[in-house]
C-alpha cells in the first residue's frame, strides 16, 4: 500500500485505523446490508445456543426486536441479521473493533467497561448470587444468606466459617472481579478459583471441588433448575450486588444507541413484553414491572 508523502502524518495514521473505529454504525449497516449481533453461547437464560445451533434466550429476543427496528430505520426490510458467537474474553473487543454491532448477553454496565463500550438502557435487574450444594454446612448457608449464626458465636464468626473454603466464578466476568474485591476487603483466607463456563462452575459445586459458585443470580437459578442434579443444588436467597444488565454497543454512537433504546422502550410498554419475560423468568412481580416502566424512555 502506497501513501501520498504530502499527507500529514495524522492523516496517514487515521487511514490505518479500522473503519469501525470511526464509522457510524447505522451507516455501516446500510452499506453492508447486514446487522451483526454477538451472543454468548453458554449464558442461559439470557443467551445460549440451542440443540439446533440457533441463538436463543431472553437477550436474544430483545435483540430480535432491535433488529426489526434497525431494518425500519435503515430502510431495508430484507436486511441480513447475522448471529456471531463470542467468548467471555473477546466479547467487548468484538464490539469495540466493530466485529459485532450489538452484544446480546448478560453484561452489567460498569464505569470500567464504559471505557471500552457503551450500553443500552437496562434490560434486566441483575445481581451476583451464590450457588452451593443443598447439603452445604448450615453455618456457611447462614453467612451467605446474611443471617446470624444459629450455633455458638465463638464458632460462628464469618472469617472462621469462610476460611479455607473454595469460591469460584467464571473468568472474565463481573462476578470474578467482585469476588476478588470482597476477599481483599474482608481479608478472608479463602481459595479463589476461576472456571471457563457456568456449566463448569455448577459441576465444581456438585463434585465438591468448590464450596460456592458466584454468578449472576438469574443464571444460577436457571442452571440449578435445569440440572439433572437439581435436588443437590441450592441458590442462596440473596443478591450480593444490584447491577442492571444492558446490551453493549460501540462508544460515541448516539444514532445507533437511539435506535436500540427506542426499540427496547417500545417493547417494554407493549402487551407482548410480559409474555416474553414470563417465558424466561416467570411471572414478574410489582418491583420488576416498575423497573421496566422506569427504564422505558418516553418518545
Protein Blocks (a to p, Z undefined) as FASTA:
>chain_A
ZZdfkbcfklmmmmmpcfklmpcfklmmmmnopacddddfklcfkbccdfkopaedjklm
mmmmmmmmmmmmnopakbccddddddfklmmmmmmnopafbdcddddddfklmmmmccdd
dfbdcdddddddfkbcfklmmmmnopacfbdfklmgfklmmgopacdddehiaklmmmmm
mmmmnopabdddddfbfklmmmmmmnopafbdcddfklmmmmmmmpmklmmpccddbdfb
dcdddddddehilklmmmmmmmmmmmmmpmklmmmmmmmnopadfklmmmmmmmpccZZ
